[in-house]
Amino acid sequence: MPLTHDDFKKLANGSDIRGVAVPGVEGEPVTLTPEAANRIAMGFVSLLAEKTGKKPAELQIAVGHDSRISALAIKDCVLTGLTHMGAHGIDCVLASTPAMFMATIFEDTAADGAIMITASHLPYNRNGLKFFTAEGGAGKEDIQQILRRAAEAQEGHGSLDGVLKFDLIGRYSEHLIGKIRTALGGAEKPLAGMRIIVDAGNGAGGFFAGRILTPLGADTTGSQFLDPDGHFPNHVPNPEDPKAMQAIKDAVIRNNADVGLIFDTDVDRMSAVLSDGTDVSRNALIAMMAAILAPDYPGATIITDSVTSDGLHDFLENTLHLKHLRYMRGYKNVIDECIRRNAAGEVSPLAIETSGHGALSENYYLDDGAYLAVKLIIAAAQAHAAGKTLGDLIAALRHPAEAHEIRIKIIGERDIRAYGQEVLRVCEERARAAGLPIASPSYEGVRIVFDGGWALLRMSLHDPNMPLNIEADAQGGATVIARTVRSLLTGFDALDLSGFPA
């Protein structure tokens, strides 16, 4: 069946392109075919030529991929699509998403654009494409343009003879090694005496152990799942997954490590584990990064997504004396707001989601899990030298007793966004009438303040549901809050409220 405009439109996933790339899962037909990838690459060349004012033959485009089983087939079709258009391809082989952006920065590659073939932490049968220029990642409008141009293109395959292979991860590793050595006084092996382990989940992040930590003198004994395997046989490569976090916790304790690092498949996210097995993820990761940055950016604004805890807010504002802005969900939303505020003269060094997507203004506003790990490793080495622990940085962070998320499905054929907005309007109106305070400003949804907790009801970014996030300071408090919110949603027959406690 020939690919239609609708086939391409369905591949849009916010600021990425994603689809099913291999058969084998019932009910999930292949949508990101080799032909689709080929034509999408041609669409990117067309858009990049327009944006840069260069002819396709003047463009250099770097292409890399993570460990997925469909990566090589898609990469070949992407590269032949580029060369068919006359562009010059650079094959960066196994790489990370942040490294692919850096291909537009490093003089060694000097790429006009870059394509990363990845679907982040999604199952083995999925894949996708991310696009970069030196200005950053593609936005939603860019993705729509690329897909529109792909739908109008005809499949075409140029030669791979002129495509250069480049060890981008090697160059990127040298870049990060330089950052660590400089920050720690210039010694060749500043991590000597430390045991730091890495869990790459069989994704693309295994290089961090052998190509960064080992040359710096760290003992990486106990590192696990470093070998690329697109079936992800050990655990989902996702720092938000409980099984994945338990795997790195167990490894840290078993190997008596100073710190453990865990990356997602394409290394744009990370979390960490302290020597006692305490995980540094979600609110704790944000607190840790803010504590590391605070001395260099006094009074600055830390921008997070909307579901961060009150304990984090208090830690940022009262302990670190920073400003905290809860913005809307979506890593591009958080990063773009950080860029806007810095451009307006407000100092904001960090934009970070609870998912582990974190971008620093000092690092091109790039959500880079390896760069976050570098900042954390520098802090760990400094603490080690002073006879302290990394955990001391966030000792004052207060954690909620309970944290739950209920995803409320919107059922039936309807305008999902319009229906959801009406639910939010009525929910806020009823909450105010009941004397419940509403947090302000709110950039997303309705955040209701309770005595000893809070609830945030919002629209999902991509799915037909309304996530309800709840945190409580005491055991049992989340159930009480959930029941109150449920009472505010009576009369909305299209809401599936079965996930609420009885």
N, C-alpha and C positions, 0 to 999 in steps of 0.2 A: 504494500500500500504506500503510495507517495505521501511524504510528510506535508502536512497542511500548516497554515498560519497558526491555527489553534494548537497543533501539536507543539510548536515552538513556544507559544505563550504559556503553556502549562509547565514548561521547564523553569519559569521564573520563580525564584525563591528569595524575595527581598533583594539584597545586593549580590546574590549569587545565582548560579544556574545549577539545578540539581534534578536528577532523574534516576530511574532504574536502568542500570547498565548491563546487567547479566540476568539471564533467566534462572529459574530454580525455586522461586518463592511463589506459592500459589496465590493467585489474585493480584500479582504484581508484574504485569507485562513490561517488557523493555520499552523505555521511552527515550532514553539517551543513547541512541544508536550511533555506530561509527559515522554514518552519513550525517546525522545531526551534529555531532562534534566537529566534523569537517566543515560544515556550512557555518556553524557558530564561530569557528576560528576565522573564516572569511568575513563574517560580519564584524568581528573585532578589528580586523585589518582596515576595513572600510571606515569604521568609526574613528579609529586612531589616525588614519590619514587625514580625515576631515579636521580632527581636533588639533593636530600638530602642523597642518599645512604642508606636510611632506607627501611625496609620491610613495605608493606602496613599496617600490623598489629601494627607497631610501630608509625604510623602517627595519629596525632590529627588534625582534620579539623573542623573549626568553620563555621557555616552557619547562615546567617541572611537574612532579607528581608525588603522591604519597604511596603507601604500600598496597593499595587496593588491587584486587586480581584483574580488574578491567583497565588498569592504568596504562599499560603498554599499548594495548590496541587503540585506546582513545588518543594517547599521545601521538602515535604515528599518523592518525587521521587529522589531528590538529596541526601537526608540523607540515603535512603535505597540503593542507588547506592554506596555510600561510605562504608556502613556497609557490603554490599555484597562483596566488595573488601577486607574486613577485617579491614578497617580503623575505628577509633573511631570518632564519630560525636559529636559536641557540638551545640545544638540548641540555638541560640542567639535571637530568635524570632524577633520582630520588632526592627530594628536597622538602622543605617546609614552606608553609604559606608566607611567614615573615621573610624568609630568605628570598622568596621569589619577588617580593616587593623590593628588597635590597638590590636585586639585579638591575633595577632602574637607577640605583644610586651609585653602586660600585663602578669605578672607572674601568675595571677589567672587563665588564660586560657592556656597560653604557647602553642598556636596552631602552628603547622608546616605550615599550610596554612589556608586560609579563602575564603569563597565564599559569595558574596553579590548578592542577587536576586533582580534586579532592571533594569529598562530601562530609568532611569533619568526622564526627563520631557515629554517623548513621551506619546501618548494617552493611554487610559485605557486598550485597547486590546493588548498592547505590553508588553513584559517583556524581561529579559535578565539576564546574569550572568557576574560578575566581579570576578577576582581571585587575591589573594594576598599571598605573603610570607613576612617574615621580611625584605627582600630586597626591597620590593615595589610591585607595581601592575604588572600584566602580560603584556608583550609586544606583538606586532603583531605576532612574530614568535612563542611565547608560545601559543597564541590562535590557530594558525594553527596546532600546535602539538596536543593540546587538542582535537580539532575537528577531526583530522586524527585518533587519538586513539579511539575517540568515535565512529567513523564510522566503526572501526574494532571490536568494543566490541559487546557483546550480552546483551540485557536487562536483568537485574538481580536485585532482591530486597531482601536485608537482613533485619534483625530485627531492630526495633526502641527501643527495650527494654533497651539497654545499652546506648542510647543517653542521654546525660546530658543536662538539660536546664540551661541557665546562663543569668542573667540580665546584659548583656553587656552594654546597654545604661546607667544603673545605675553606673557601674564601670567607664565608659567613662565620665559621668557627674561629678563624684567625681574628676577625673583627671583634667577636665577643671576648676572646682571650685577652686581647689588648685592653678592653674595658676593665676587666678584672685586675690585670697586672697594674695598670695605672692607678686604679682606686686603692690598691693594697701596697703601694710604695715602690712598685717596679721590680720586685723580686721575681725570679723566673718561675719558682714553684711556691707561690704564696699559700697554697692550700695543703702543703705538707703537714701531716699529723692529723688531718681531718678525714673522716670516712663519710662520704656522700654517695647515696645510691639513687639510681634512676629507674623508674618503671615507664617504659615507652609503650606498653600495651600492644607491641608488635606493629606500631605505626611508624612514623618517620622520625621520631625523636631519639632513637638510640644513639645518634651521633654525640649527644650532649655528654654521655659518659666517656667514650673513648677519644673524642676529638677536642673536648674542652676540659673536662675535669681531670683526666689522667695527665695530660701535658702540664697542668698546673700543680701537680703533686698530690692530688686527692687520691685516697684509696676508695675505689668504686666497687669493692667486693660486696656481693649481694645484690647488685643491679640485676634487673630481670626484664624479660620480654623485650630485649633490645633488637632482636632480629626482625626485619620486616616480614609480615605474614598477613596478607589481605583477608584471610578468613578470621582473624582476631580470635585465636583459639583459647586464650587464657582469660581474658575479660574484655569488656567493651572499653576501648581507649577513650575514656571520658571521665574527667575529674569529678563530675557530678554524680557518677554512678557509685552506689554504696559498695558493690562488690569490688570495683576498681580501687576505691579508697581503702577498703579493708586489706587488699593485697599489698599495697605499699606500706600501710601501718604494720602489718605482720612482718614485712621484710626489714623495716627499720628496727623493730624490737629484736628480731631474730639475729640480726647482724650487728647490733649495738652501734648503730650509725648515729652520726651527729645530726643529720637531716636527710630526708628523702624527698625526691622530686617526682611528680607524675605529670605527664603531658597527654593532651588529646592527640588524635591521629595526625593532624597536620601542624601541630605545635604552635597554634595561635592561642592556646589556653594552657594553664598549669595550676596545680595546687601543690602543697608541700605537707610534710609530716615532721614534727619535732622529735627529738631523741626519746621522749617518753611516750611516743605514739599519738600525741595530740595532733589532730589534723588542722592544717592552716588552709581553709577553704571558705568560700562564700564570705560571710561578714569578717571572719578572722583574717582572710587573705587581704581584704580591703584595708583592714586596720593595720596589718603588718606593712603593707606597701606605703600607706600614709605615714606610719611612724618612721620608716626609713627615709622618706622624702621631707618630713617636717622640718628638720634643721636647715635644709637648703632653701625651703620655701615657706618661711614663717607667715602665718595668717592667710595662706593660700586657700583656694576653693577645691575641694575634692568632689568630683561629680560621679554619682553612682546611679544604678537603676532604682526603680521605685520600691522594691521589696526589701530593702535593707532594714536592719533592726534598729530599735530605739537605743539599744546598748551601743551599737556602732556609732549612731548619731552623737550620743553623749561622749563617747571616747574621742571622736574627731574634734568636737567643739570644746569640750571641757578639759580633756587631758592633753590633747595635742594643740589646742587653741587654733584650730583650722576652721574653715567654713565648710559646711556639708550641704550639697544640693542633691536632693533626690529627683532624678529626671525620669523620663519614660523608658520602658524596656526596649531592648534592641541595641546591640553593641555599636552599630553605626549611629544611632540616635545619640547615645551617650558621648561618643567620640566627637561627633559634629558639634554638639553643644559646647564641649571643651574647646574646640577650635574657635567657635564664635566668641566665647568669653575672653580667650586670650587675645584675639584680634581686637576686641573692644577695650583692652587694657587691663582686664582682670586676670590676675595670675592664677592659673589652674594647671598644676603639673600632672594630674592623674584623672583619667576617665576609666571607670572600671565597673563591670557588671558582677553580680554574685555568681554568674556562670563561670568566672575565671577569665573572661575577656578583659584585658587591661591594657591601656595605651598611655604612654608617657609623652608629654610635650617635648622632652629632650630626645625622643626616639621617633621623630617623624609622625607622631600620633598613631603609631602602628600597634595594633593589638598583637603582641608578640610574647608568647609564653616563655620562650627562651630568654628574652631580655628581662622579663620579670624574675626569672630564675637567677639571672646574673646579679640583679640588684639584691636578691635575697641571699645569695651565696656570699657576696661582699659583706653584707651585714653579719652573716653567720661567722665569717672569718674574723671580723673585727671583734665580735662578742667572744669568740674562742680565745683570741689573743689577750683579752681583758679579763679572762676568767669568768665570763658571764655566759648566758645562754640566749639563743635567738628568741625564746619565749618571753624573756624579760621585757621585750619591746611592747608586748600586748598583754602584760600581766593585769592591767587595769580594765581590760575589755570585759564588759558584762554580757553574758550570754542568756538568751531567753530559756525558760524552763521547757517550753513547748513551741514548736514551729510546724505548721501544717499547711498544705495546699489542697484545695478542693477545686477540681475543674468541672464547671457547670456547663453541660452541653446545651446548645440551642438547637431544638428539634424542629424538623420540618422545612419545607421550602419557603423561604422568606428572605428579605433583605437583612442579613445577619448583622451588619454594622448598625443600621438604623434601629433594629430591635434592641441590640445591646445598649445603644446610647439612651434609649427610652428607659431601659431597666436601670441604668446608672442614674438618670435624672430622678426617677421615682424613689430609688433607694436613698439617695442623698436627702430628698425632700422628707421622706418618712423618718430618717435618722434624726434630722434636725427637729422634727416635730416631737420626737421621743426624748429630746434633750441630750442627744449624743453629739459630742463635738466632732467637727469635720476638719481634718488637717488642711492647712492652706499655707503657701500655694500648693496645688496638686497639678502636676503636668500629665497625670494619667489616672483615670478612674476616680473612685471615691475611697478615700482613706478615713476610716472611722476610728476615733480615739476612745479607748475604753480605760477604765480604772484597772491598771495592771496589764495592758496589752493594746493591740490594734488589729484592724482588719482592712485589707485593701482589695476591693473588687474592681476588676478592669477587663478590658477586651483583650483576647489573645491577638498576637501579632498576625498569625497566619491561619489559625484553626477556628471552626465554628463553636467556640466555647468562651466562657468567662472564668478565668482563674480567680479564686479567692484565696489570698494569702493571709494567714493568721499567726500572730505570735502572742504568747502569754508569759508573764513573769512567774506564774505559779502552776504546779501540776493541776490539771483539770480545768484550767482557765480557758484553754483553747476551745473546749467543748461548749462552755458557757457562751463564749463569743460567737461561735458558729451557730448556735441555736438562735441567738439574737439576730444575727444577719439573716438567717433563714426566714424569720418572722417578717423581715422587711421586704421579702421577695414574694409574698403571697399574691396570688392572682395572675402571675405570669405563667400561663399554661405551657408555653414553649420551652420553659427552663426545666431541665432534668435535675431535680434536687435530691436524687437518691444517694448522692455521696455525702450528705450531711449526717451527723450523728442523730440517732433517734431521740 
